[in-house]
Amino acid sequence: MSKKNFDKMIRENQRLNHINLRMFAAASKAVTSEEENNKSTDKKETKMKTNKNRKFKASINMALSAGKQTTEGGSFKMYVGLTPIGCKVVCPTKEQLSEITGREWSKDMSYLKTDDQGVKQVNLTFPMTVDTKVGEDEVHLMILQNISLWNAPRYKQDGSKFQVTDKWGNFSWVTEEEFNNHTTPLSNAGKKLKIDANTWRRAYRGEENLMKFLKPRLNITDAFEYKNGEWVLKADTTGCECRLDEVAKYFEGNVSEIQNALNFMPENKVKGFVYVDEYEGKQRQAIAREYVNLASNKYGDLEREIENINSNKGTTFALCEFQEYKVESTQFAPSTNAQMPEASNPFAEPASPWTNQ
């Protein structure tokens, strides 16, 4: 047996027996004031606050074939549901990843690339941390969430419109004429859309996904209010500004603008939906790309994103309280050779950072 294969067997044995797998202490300190208040009710179960008449579905179904029996040491629990999510760093170094996960990372991740059309791309990677409880069990997860940006504007497929963003973190589609004349686009009902034509600029492709995370993470107040069937700018917009003005630097590896924003409120969290994804034949934890302010109970956009996940992946997830993931078998007879994809080690170093797009 080669030394390489022998070392691989040793590492696998360590993994199966949970040797040197420490819980990441740095991330566990990211606790919001809301969670601090809950500590006083130590042994009591915490119930999610929802809108009036809203009921979360507690069952999660996936159409998967029958799986093989796993040994006790080789399995990892998976989770699904709505939970507070923390994040303190973007594009972490190997040293930062080692601190977060409690295991040594052998090399730095590469965040820059150029696509097939020669357009520069940056893969903004956020180590998202979940520190909560399910029943009496403590749960600590670290999920790498990737948001890709391209050094190019975002156009509709037919090229008729492109995306713009204003200084308040809103996005909309406009024609070249509307953009040049600073004409606010209208809805199908003829009402003004939620965008400030006086402060807009062309948006980078992928920038909207980034803002969907940053705005609730920074807890920035909306600059618009809905009046008489349309969106209007508030008279007082103090504290509402939310736009990234140094995006061009990201494609050279300088993401200090984002890091500075995270440092401003390091303990802030968002509510996000954790689910189970499949990559290269293995199951892994993932996070939906819509986030909710920790104090908000408006889940419409998040529910639509979960529907998109189900449509793209053939799953049937539903908004629910954070819980251990259980697979409900279908009524179809499984193939005799079928095997459930093995669960991925949640602390494992990914083969490539260009995943979970």
Helices and strands as residue ranges (DSSP letters): H 3-16, H 25-28, H 33-38, G 39-41, E 61-62, G 72-74, E 79-86, H 94-101, E 112-114, E 120-134, E 137-153, E 162-165, E 171-174, H 176-181, E 201-202, E 204-205, H 207-218, E 224-227, E 230-233, H 247-250, H 256-264, E 269-279, E 282-287, E 292-293, H 300-313, E 315-316, E 323-324, E 342-343
